[in-house]
Amino acid sequence: DSGVTQTPKHLITATGQRVTLRCSPRSGDLSVYWYQQSLDQGLQFLIQYYNGEERAKGNILERFSAQQFPDLHSELNLSSLELGDSALYFCASSASGTDSYGYTFGSGTRLTVV
Amino acid sequence: AQSVTQPDIHITVSEGASLELRCNYSYGATPYLFWYVQSPGQGLQLLLKYFSGDTLVQGIKGFEAEFKRSQSSFNLRKPSVHWSDAAEYFCAVGARSTDKLIFGTGTRLQVFP
């Protein structure tokens, strides 16, 4: 157990729907990162939050949004889902907000859009 | 542009053989370098990291990596591979001023008994 908890582990939904992925960071970590892993794109950085504030944004679609709550858990919202959104979505956390000391990854949420 | 290249998509070795996985990076600033391992259906586990100092870094599970600035490389090595090392390995690079990591496309390691 890495200490980063992601729920649900698997999600199957239809095109056009909206889903919410949840992440609880490791105890004490203030930064949360979301990554998408697909066969054709590899591991792509989506977005980072640090202590409730958006810190960095990557290749995140406008249909996707995220937030980090006061208890530091984070949610990634995916809407108007398309077949191409099927992927593994990873959350990671780290203790520092300004230096890369290495993340701790969760086990991911596998999203299948049908 | 910042990038990480793992030129070997798939490597097959015999158990007990030595292993070297290649990683080359392109990064404007002084990089932070990482190797992660991903077993099927699992998240990514940090094997080792390099920030500064000794260019040969030791990690978990008997892995080591050497930073060579002149070659922009950070190759991962293990002297004797175990069947349990079969997994996908990712090299990643980041900067001091941001936490975003850029990952390579991964190398899938297969180990034969």
HADDOCK unambig.tbl for C-alpha pairs under 7 A between the chains (distance, minus, plus):
assign (segid A and resid 42 and name CA) (segid B and resid 105 and name CA) 5.66 0.50 0.50
assign (segid A and resid 43 and name CA) (segid B and resid 103 and name CA) 6.25 0.50 0.50
assign (segid A and resid 97 and name CA) (segid B and resid 99 and name CA) 6.92 0.50 0.50
assign (segid A and resid 98 and name CA) (segid B and resid 97 and name CA) 5.76 0.50 0.50
assign (segid A and resid 98 and name CA) (segid B and resid 98 and name CA) 5.65 0.50 0.50
assign (segid A and resid 98 and name CA) (segid B and resid 99 and name CA) 6.28 0.50 0.50
assign (segid A and resid 99 and name CA) (segid B and resid 96 and name CA) 5.04 0.50 0.50
assign (segid A and resid 99 and name CA) (segid B and resid 97 and name CA) 6.00 0.50 0.50
assign (segid A and resid 99 and name CA) (segid B and resid 98 and name CA) 6.08 0.50 0.50
assign (segid A and resid 99 and name CA) (segid B and resid 99 and name CA) 5.79 0.50 0.50
assign (segid A and resid 100 and name CA) (segid B and resid 94 and name CA) 6.49 0.50 0.50
assign (segid A and resid 100 and name CA) (segid B and resid 95 and name CA) 6.82 0.50 0.50
assign (segid A and resid 100 and name CA) (segid B and resid 96 and name CA) 6.24 0.50 0.50
assign (segid A and resid 100 and name CA) (segid B and resid 98 and name CA) 6.85 0.50 0.50
assign (segid A and resid 100 and name CA) (segid B and resid 99 and name CA) 4.83 0.50 0.50
assign (segid A and resid 105 and name CA) (segid B and resid 43 and name CA) 5.84 0.50 0.50
assign (segid A and resid 105 and name CA) (segid B and resid 44 and name CA) 5.68 0.50 0.50
assign (segid A and resid 105 and name CA) (segid B and resid 45 and name CA) 6.81 0.50 0.50
assign (segid A and resid 106 and name CA) (segid B and resid 43 and name CA) 5.57 0.50 0.50
assign (segid A and resid 107 and name CA) (segid B and resid 42 and name CA) 5.11 0.50 0.50
assign (segid A and resid 107 and name CA) (segid B and resid 43 and name CA) 3.99 0.50 0.50
assign (segid A and resid 108 and name CA) (segid B and resid 43 and name CA) 6.04 0.50 0.50
